[in-house]
Amino acid sequence: MKNRQNKERKFWDRFANSYDSFIKNTVDKTYKSILENIDSELNVNQNILEIGTGTGIIPFSVCSKVSSITAIDISPEMIRIANQKRKDSNIKNIDFQVQDSYSLTFPDKSFDIAIASNLLHLLYEPEKPLNEVKRVMKDDGVFIAPTFCVGENMKSRVITSLAGVFSGFSIVSKWSINDYKSMLVSNGFTIDKAIRIDGRFPLAYIVMSKN
């Protein structure tokens, strides 16, 4: 576990300063679609968890719509940047924490909504954070997990493979959209909504409840 944690922290710490510009320059249009869809699931009474928050793009975009957001990332540098942005914006209802999604510290049934945006395909054992999400979600909670499915077509597979060679950035699971949905169902979720978003890479926007 320590080797995995150290490897992930080292990579994402190194990438943290360029993360926002990377999103803006490569997949900004897709992220706008993700945020529009997430907005439709929210209300002012909800407590939200985001795992793999990076520099907090999603929390900053939706914080005015909900009661509170707890956002975690394994990278201390990502969280440092997110906290500086929060301080600069004087936002009070976001709590950024350094945590490992494989082993969350929150009590059972703590959150109304959990979000994992473009995280699961980067993990070697996605079933572990999925089990943690189920544990910390309320029984009537919602799990939102938009994910790039680069196995959906050859172009996406080739581009991401070449990018990995030059950047060290590795997509572990190159799912098709159907494969991704099957993986979620096999880990104890019921898919309530599935939307395909086409952009530079195909993305599956999935909304779920737990079984």
N, C-alpha and C positions, 0 to 999 in steps of 0.2 A: 504493500500500500504506500509506504513512504517513497519508494522509487517513482510510482505513478504521480503522487502528489508533487514531488519535487520537479519532475519533468514538466508537468502541466503549469506549475507556478512559474518556472523559469521561462517557458515559451511565452505565456500571456503577460508576464511582467515586461518582457522585452518588447512586446507588441502594443503595450498599453498606450504609449504616447501617440501612436499613429492610428489607433483603433477608430476614432470618430471620423477621421478623414478617409480611412479605408471604406467604411460603411457609406459615407456620402458619395464617394467616387465610383463605387462598384455596384451597390445594391440599394441605393437610396429610394428608388421608385418602389421596389418590393417592400421595403420597410414602411413606407407610407401606407401601402395597402394593408400590411400587418396591423399597424396602429389603428387604422380605420375600423378594421374588423374587431380588434380588441375593445375599442371604445364601446361597441354595441353590446358588450357583455357586462358592462360595469354599472355600478350605482354607488351612491354616497355612503351607504352603510357597510360596504365591504372592506375586509382586511385582506390584502393581497400579498402573496409571496412570489418573487421571481428568483429562480436559480440560474446561475450563469449570466448575471446582469451586465458584465463588462463595465463600461463607464456609465451605465444607468440610462441609456437611451429610452427604453420603454418606461421606467418609473417617472422620469421627468416629463414624458409626454402625457401620461395618464393620471398623475397624482392629484390633479384638481377634481377628478371624477369620483374619487374613492375616499374612504376614511383614513386608511394608512397603507403603506407599502413597506415590506421588509424585502430587501434585495441582497442576495449573496453572490459571491464569486470566490473562486479559489485563489485568485491573484491579488495580493496586497496592493500592488501598484494600480491595478484597475480600480480597486476600492478607494485608494488614496485620491485618484483623479475624480471619481464620482463624488466623494465627500467634499472636495474643493468646489466642484460645480454646484453642489447643494448649498454650501455656505455662501457662494457668490450670488446664488439665486434667492437666498433666504427662504428656502422651502423647509417646512417643519414636519411634514408627515411622511418622510422617507427615512428609513433606517438602513444604512449600508453596512454589511458585515462581511468579514472574511470567513468563509466556511467552505467545507467540502460537500458537494451535493450527494456524495455517496453515504454521508453520515451526518444528517442535520441534527441540530441541538434543540429543536423546538418540540414542545409537547404535542401529543396526538391531537388531531382534530382542531388545529389552531386557525386555519385559514379558509376563507370563503372561495378564493380563487388562487390557483397556482399557475405560474407561467414558466415555460422553458422554451425560449425562442432561439432556434438555430444552435442548440446545444447537443441534443442526443446523438446526432450523427458524428460528433467529435469524440465520443466516449467509448472506451473499450468494453465497458460493462454497463450499458444503459439501463439494464434491469434493476441495478442497485439504486440509482436516483429515482427511478419510477416507483420502486417500493417505498422509498422515503416520501415521495409526493403523496402516495395513497395514505400513508400514515398520518401526515400532517394536514391533509384536507379534511374538512368537515364532511359528514356523511352525504349531505346534499351539495357538496362543493363542486366546482368546475375546474378542469385542467385544460389549459390552452397551450398547445405545443406546435407552433409553426416551425417547419423544418425544411431546409433545402434537400430535395431528393434528386441527387445528381445521377443516380442510376436510371433515371427516367428516359434519358437519351444519350447517344454516343457522344455528341458534342460536349455535353456537361461532364461526362466521364473523362474525356481527353483534356479539357481545359483544367479541371481540378487536379488531374494527375501531373500535368506540366507545372502548375502553380506550386504543387507540393515539392517538386524537385528543387525549385529555385528558392522557396521561402522556408521550407521546413514545416509548413502548415499541412497537417494530415487530416483528411476526412476518413474516418475509420470505417463507417458504414455508408456505402454508396447505394442506398435503397432506391428502388422505384417507389412511387406513391403507394401502390398496392402492398408492396413489401413492408413499407413503414406502417401502414394501417394494421397489417396483420401482426406486426411486432407489438404494437400498442395493445391490441385485443388480447394477445397471448400473455400479456403482463397485467391483465385484470382490469382493463378499462372498456367502457362502452362508448363507441364513437357516436356523438350526437350531431355533429356537423363536420363536413369535409369540403373544403374549397381549394381548388387548384388556382395558384397565382403564377402566371407566366412572366418571366423577366429574364435576366441574364442566365439564371438557373431556375428550373421548375421548383416550386415550393408548395408543400401541402400545409394548409392552415387547418388544424384539427382542434375541435372542441370536444371534450370528453367528460364523462362522469365515471366514478369508480364503481365496480361491481360489488 
